[in-house]
Amino acid sequence: QVQLVESGGGLAQAGESLTLSCAGSGFGLGNSAIGWFRQAPGKGREGIVCVGHTDDDTWYADSVKGRFIVTRDNGRKLVTLRMNALQPEDAATYYCAVSQTPTPPCTIVGDPGLYRSLEVWGRGTTVTVSA
């Protein structure tokens, strides 16, 4: 069964760090970009991070640039998102998504929401940040 599973969410105080993981099973990550998205209650989904086949192919939204760091281990089918200096506005449910077909690099496309082929999604992991 093809699936992604996010983990690592929880409660943090402002200024603290959390690390989220996105684990794939049933398929290889291959040459697809992987997108991280988040959705806060009452708000739309926001694409925040994109990582391509190699770690140097990345894109970060301005809202997280300089604070969040994404890494990818294709052999382990694992993508991690290190979130530093968390702020209350980072509170949301975080999702990862991937395509089962090759995609253009993140450095070209940018916002992962612009990919039309990210059809495999996890169920999300929730991050709460207290002030």
C-alpha positions in Angstrom: 0.0 0.0 0.0 1.4 3.4 -1.0 1.4 5.8 1.8 3.1 8.6 3.7 3.0 8.9 7.5 4.0 12.1 9.3 5.1 12.1 12.9 6.8 14.3 15.4 4.1 16.9 16.1 3.3 18.0 19.6 3.4 20.9 22.0 6.3 23.4 22.1 6.8 26.7 23.6 7.7 29.7 21.5 11.4 29.6 20.7 11.7 25.9 21.0 12.3 23.3 18.3 10.5 20.3 16.9 11.4 17.8 14.2 8.8 16.3 12.0 9.3 13.2 9.9 7.6 12.0 6.8 8.0 8.3 6.1 7.1 6.6 2.8 6.1 3.0 2.3 4.9 0.9 -0.6 6.9 2.9 -3.1 10.2 4.7 -3.6 10.6 8.4 -3.3 12.3 8.3 -6.6 12.7 11.6 -8.5 9.8 13.3 -7.0 9.8 16.5 -5.1 8.4 16.3 -1.7 6.3 19.1 -0.3 5.6 20.1 3.2 2.3 21.9 3.8 0.5 23.2 6.8 -3.0 24.3 7.6 -4.0 26.2 10.7 -7.6 26.1 12.0 -9.8 28.4 9.9 -7.0 29.0 7.3 -6.2 27.7 3.9 -3.4 25.2 3.2 0.0 26.7 2.9 3.0 25.2 1.0 6.0 25.9 3.2 8.9 23.7 2.0 9.9 21.7 -1.0 12.8 19.3 -1.3 13.9 17.7 -4.5 15.8 14.5 -5.1 18.9 16.0 -3.5 19.2 18.2 -0.4 20.5 21.1 -2.3 17.3 21.4 -4.3 15.1 23.1 -1.8 12.6 26.0 -1.5 11.3 27.6 1.6 8.4 30.0 2.1 9.4 33.3 3.5 7.4 32.5 6.7 9.8 29.7 7.6 13.0 30.6 5.8 16.0 30.6 8.1 14.1 28.7 10.8 13.1 25.4 9.2 15.5 22.9 7.7 14.5 20.0 5.5 16.6 16.8 4.8 15.8 13.8 2.7 17.1 10.2 2.9 15.9 8.4 -0.2 17.3 5.1 1.0 15.2 5.2 4.1 12.3 6.8 2.3 12.4 9.5 5.0 12.1 13.3 5.0 12.6 15.3 8.1 11.7 18.9 8.8 13.6 20.5 11.7 11.6 23.5 12.9 13.5 26.0 15.0 12.5 29.1 16.8 8.9 28.1 16.7 6.3 30.9 16.9 2.6 30.7 17.8 1.8 31.4 14.1 3.5 28.1 13.3 0.7 26.1 15.0 -1.0 24.0 12.4 -1.4 20.5 11.1 1.6 19.6 8.9 1.3 17.4 5.9 3.8 15.9 3.5 3.0 15.0 -0.1 4.9 13.3 -2.9 4.3 12.4 -6.6 4.8 8.9 -7.9 6.2 10.3 -11.1 9.3 12.5 -11.7 8.8 16.2 -11.1 10.7 19.4 -11.9 13.2 20.7 -9.3 12.0 22.7 -6.3 14.4 25.4 -7.3 12.4 25.9 -10.4 8.9 25.4 -9.2 9.1 26.8 -5.7 5.9 26.5 -3.7 5.0 22.8 -3.6 1.4 23.8 -4.0 2.3 24.5 -7.6 3.0 20.9 -8.4 0.0 19.2 -9.9 1.2 15.7 -9.4 1.6 15.5 -5.6 -1.1 12.9 -5.2 0.1 10.9 -2.2 -0.6 12.7 1.1 -0.1 11.8 4.7 -2.8 12.3 7.3 -0.8 15.1 9.0 0.7 15.7 12.4 -0.4 18.6 14.6 2.0 21.2 16.1 0.9 23.4 18.9 3.0 26.4 20.0 2.3 28.3 23.2 3.4 31.9 23.6 
